[in-house]
Amino acid sequence: MDLKDLTIKKFHQGLVDKNYSAFEITKAFFDYIEKNDKEIGAYINLTKERAIEQANNVDLKLAKGEKIGLLAGAPMAIKDNILIEGESATAASKILANYKASYDATIIKKLKQNFSVFLGKTNMDEFAMGSSGENSSVKLIKNPYDLERVPGGSSGGSAAAVAKNMAVAAFGSDTGGSIRQPANFCGVVGLKPTYGAVSRFGLIAMASSLDQIGPIAKTAEDAAILFNSIAGQDEFDSTTENIKYDSEKILNPKFEDIKKLRIGIPKEYFIEGLDEEVKNATEKAIKNLKSLGFEFREISLPHTKYALACYYIIMPAEVSANLSRFDGIRYSRIENAELKMQNLKDIYLKTRGGGFGDEVKRRIILGTFVLSSGYYDAYYNKAQRVRQLIKKDFSEAFKEIDVILTPVAPTPAFKIGEKIDDPLKMYLGDIFTVPVNLAGLPAISIPVEKYRISETDRTKKLPIGFQLIGQPFKEADILGIGRFYENSLI
């Protein structure tokens, strides 16, 4: 069974036309994963028993003549920091190695209501801290286009799974670019929704004022279908907003309306040091959009230069607070027999010292420092004030334009090990994505062209994407432009 280029709509049509059953396609995915994931490392664990049961339920509905939705039977991959009741949720960390979720995340409940199939939990940078996929405590994730290169992070497993056709679509989390950057490196689409558009209940928190759950898919159309299914207010997440999205605008955009949107190009994003390939690819995307009739204007986001420094103060501070709960006791890291032999201080030193990886420890230490007495005002307080200036820049820009176009990352996917020993060099890779999270805006990564994995020559061509940033709760705008752009490439 050919799983290549299988989008949600193509899968659904094949299921309805009885070209295959949900059980057959699910089994085909597991066979394909078993054969291909050894070299990629996209999955931490597979949920075969659950998936087969979910697939059989969909087949039963079809046998009874019941109508099914677009997501019924669709084989999905879920990032391992999103809870599925009864399944492991390690966040790729040793400290959660034995933890099984006791409840479903809200987005999982919604996907279950749509009768989706969960193939398994995907690999990631530990606790979503990383921009390369190299910080997992489980195994290394590799880019399907070139096994010597990173897939991006922290949702590297989800992006690699979709790119390698090991899932029809996947879900990840985005704190500073963790959906968009790996989607960019792996040649797929990644949507980071507006802060408050999608419930974070059941997401293992990294930085609570920045985190968002979103889809990774093969097309903007699929991303729209997935977003439409998970968006909405949730009583279990007080940060969600009571926004009534127009499903018709999201799922069936009209080109005559989308074409009226004005696109801004921020001069601060096209700076010295931008990789030549990325620059050329972004210019190609702009040229393609201009040929479709879109109007472009140059804009300024003057406080962009402070965004990275601001992010790497606020994010570690929230990490320090959120990860204090992981003491190695409440989430089943050590046995009770071990507890009796040690005092509390020794237990913490052993479990937190051995349970967290280097990058996680680095961010906890940095966050604890900026929150400490005497440094709170000098760093954290100042960063929060700068954050408001960054947000104001976007608000001012949106008075002139509707959508902003930028690169996603300064370079294409880099080689494994190239930046892992230089944190500052690694952090600079987030320069185009973190402002979006600081401002709470929606953004999407779209491949500049149709990329294909070459089985004979993986170094043939590396994917490059471009980023569209929208106004709050106007995901329909960026999804709509993305759809018409990708349709123009066919």
Secondary structure as the mmCIF struct_conf table of DSSP 4:
data_model
#
loop_
_struct_conf.conf_type_id
_struct_conf.id
_struct_conf.beg_label_comp_id
_struct_conf.beg_label_asym_id
_struct_conf.beg_label_seq_id
_struct_conf.end_label_comp_id
_struct_conf.end_label_asym_id
_struct_conf.end_label_seq_id
TURN_TY1_P TURN_TY1_P1 LYS A 4 ASP A 5
HELX_RH_AL_P HELX_RH_AL_P1 ILE A 8 VAL A 16
TURN_TY1_P TURN_TY1_P2 ASP A 17 LYS A 18
BEND BEND1 ASN A 19 TYR A 20
HELX_RH_AL_P HELX_RH_AL_P2 ALA A 22 ILE A 40
STRN STRN1 TYR A 43 LEU A 46
HELX_RH_AL_P HELX_RH_AL_P3 LYS A 48 ALA A 63
TURN_TY1_P TURN_TY1_P3 LYS A 64 GLY A 65
TURN_TY1_P TURN_TY1_P4 LEU A 70 GLY A 73
STRN STRN2 PRO A 75 LYS A 79
TURN_TY1_P TURN_TY1_P5 ASP A 80 ASN A 81
STRN STRN3 ILE A 82 ILE A 82
TURN_TY1_P TURN_TY1_P6 GLU A 85 GLY A 86
BEND BEND2 GLU A 87 GLU A 87
STRN STRN4 SER A 88 SER A 88
TURN_TY1_P TURN_TY1_P7 ALA A 91 ALA A 92
HELX_RH_3T_P HELX_RH_3T_P1 LYS A 94 LEU A 96
TURN_TY1_P TURN_TY1_P8 ALA A 97 ASN A 98
STRN STRN5 LYS A 100 LYS A 100
BEND BEND3 SER A 102 TYR A 103
HELX_RH_AL_P HELX_RH_AL_P4 THR A 106 GLN A 113
TURN_TY1_P TURN_TY1_P9 ASN A 114 PHE A 115
STRN STRN6 VAL A 117 THR A 122
HELX_LH_PP_P HELX_LH_PP_P1 ASN A 123 ASN A 123
BEND BEND4 ASP A 125 ASP A 125
HELX_RH_3T_P HELX_RH_3T_P2 GLU A 126 ALA A 128
BEND BEND5 SER A 131 GLY A 133
BEND BEND6 SER A 137 VAL A 138
STRN STRN7 ASN A 143 ASN A 143
TURN_TY1_P TURN_TY1_P10 PRO A 144 TYR A 145
STRN STRN8 ASP A 146 ASP A 146
TURN_TY1_P TURN_TY1_P11 LEU A 147 GLU A 148
STRN STRN9 ARG A 149 ARG A 149
BEND BEND7 GLY A 153 SER A 155
HELX_RH_AL_P HELX_RH_AL_P5 GLY A 156 ALA A 163
TURN_TY1_P TURN_TY1_P12 LYS A 164 ASN A 165
BEND BEND8 MET A 166 MET A 166
BEND BEND9 VAL A 168 VAL A 168
STRN STRN10 ALA A 169 ASP A 174
BEND BEND10 THR A 175 GLY A 177
TURN_TY1_P TURN_TY1_P13 SER A 178 ILE A 179
HELX_RH_AL_P HELX_RH_AL_P6 ARG A 180 CYS A 186
TURN_TY1_P TURN_TY1_P14 GLY A 187 GLY A 187
BEND BEND11 VAL A 188 VAL A 188
STRN STRN11 VAL A 189 LYS A 192
HELX_LH_PP_P HELX_LH_PP_P2 PRO A 193 THR A 194
TURN_TY1_P TURN_TY1_P15 TYR A 195 ALA A 197
STRN STRN12 VAL A 198 VAL A 198
TURN_TY1_P TURN_TY1_P16 PHE A 201 GLY A 202
STRN STRN13 LEU A 203 LEU A 203
BEND BEND12 MET A 206 MET A 206
TURN_TY1_P TURN_TY1_P17 SER A 208 LEU A 210
STRN STRN14 GLN A 212 ALA A 217
BEND BEND13 LYS A 218 THR A 219
HELX_RH_AL_P HELX_RH_AL_P7 ALA A 220 ILE A 230
STRN STRN15 ALA A 231 ALA A 231
BEND BEND14 GLY A 232 GLY A 232
STRN STRN16 ASP A 234 ASP A 234
TURN_TY1_P TURN_TY1_P18 GLU A 235 PHE A 236
STRN STRN17 ASP A 237 ASP A 237
TURN_TY1_P TURN_TY1_P19 SER A 238 THR A 239
HELX_RH_AL_P HELX_RH_AL_P8 SER A 247 LEU A 251
BEND BEND15 ASN A 252 ASN A 252
HELX_RH_AL_P HELX_RH_AL_P9 PHE A 255 ILE A 258
TURN_TY1_P TURN_TY1_P20 LYS A 259 LYS A 260
STRN STRN18 ARG A 262 PRO A 266
HELX_RH_3T_P HELX_RH_3T_P3 LYS A 267 TYR A 269
BEND BEND16 PHE A 270 PHE A 270
TURN_TY1_P TURN_TY1_P21 GLU A 272 GLY A 273
HELX_RH_AL_P HELX_RH_AL_P10 GLU A 276 SER A 291
TURN_TY1_P TURN_TY1_P22 LEU A 292 GLY A 293
STRN STRN19 GLU A 295 ILE A 299
HELX_RH_3T_P HELX_RH_3T_P4 PRO A 302 TYR A 306
HELX_RH_AL_P HELX_RH_AL_P11 ALA A 307 ASN A 322
HELX_RH_3T_P HELX_RH_3T_P5 LEU A 323 ARG A 325
BEND BEND17 GLY A 328 GLY A 328
TURN_TY1_P TURN_TY1_P23 ILE A 329 SER A 332
BEND BEND18 ILE A 334 ILE A 334
HELX_RH_AL_P HELX_RH_AL_P12 ASN A 336 LYS A 340
TURN_TY1_P TURN_TY1_P24 MET A 341 MET A 341
BEND BEND19 GLN A 342 GLN A 342
HELX_RH_AL_P HELX_RH_AL_P13 LEU A 344 GLY A 355
BEND BEND20 PHE A 356 PHE A 356
HELX_RH_AL_P HELX_RH_AL_P14 ASP A 358 LEU A 371
BEND BEND21 SER A 372 SER A 372
TURN_TY1_P TURN_TY1_P25 SER A 373 TYR A 375
HELX_RH_PI_P HELX_RH_PI_P1 TYR A 376 ASN A 381
HELX_RH_AL_P HELX_RH_AL_P15 LYS A 382 ALA A 397
TURN_TY1_P TURN_TY1_P26 PHE A 398 GLU A 400
BEND BEND22 ASP A 402 ASP A 402
STRN STRN20 VAL A 403 PRO A 407
BEND BEND23 VAL A 408 PRO A 412
HELX_LH_PP_P HELX_LH_PP_P3 ALA A 413 PHE A 414
STRN STRN21 LYS A 415 LYS A 415
TURN_TY1_P TURN_TY1_P27 ILE A 416 GLY A 417
BEND BEND24 GLU A 418 LYS A 419
TURN_TY1_P TURN_TY1_P28 ILE A 420 ASP A 421
HELX_RH_AL_P HELX_RH_AL_P16 PRO A 423 TYR A 427
HELX_RH_3T_P HELX_RH_3T_P6 LEU A 428 ASP A 430
TURN_TY1_P TURN_TY1_P29 ILE A 431 THR A 433
HELX_RH_AL_P HELX_RH_AL_P17 VAL A 434 ALA A 439
TURN_TY1_P TURN_TY1_P30 GLY A 440 GLY A 440
STRN STRN22 ALA A 443 PRO A 447
BEND BEND25 VAL A 448 GLU A 449
BEND BEND26 GLU A 455 THR A 456
TURN_TY1_P TURN_TY1_P31 ARG A 458 THR A 459
BEND BEND27 LYS A 460 LYS A 460
STRN STRN23 GLY A 465 ILE A 469
TURN_TY1_P TURN_TY1_P32 PRO A 472 PHE A 473
HELX_RH_AL_P HELX_RH_AL_P18 GLU A 475 SER A 488
TURN_TY1_P TURN_TY1_P33 LEU A 489 LEU A 489
#
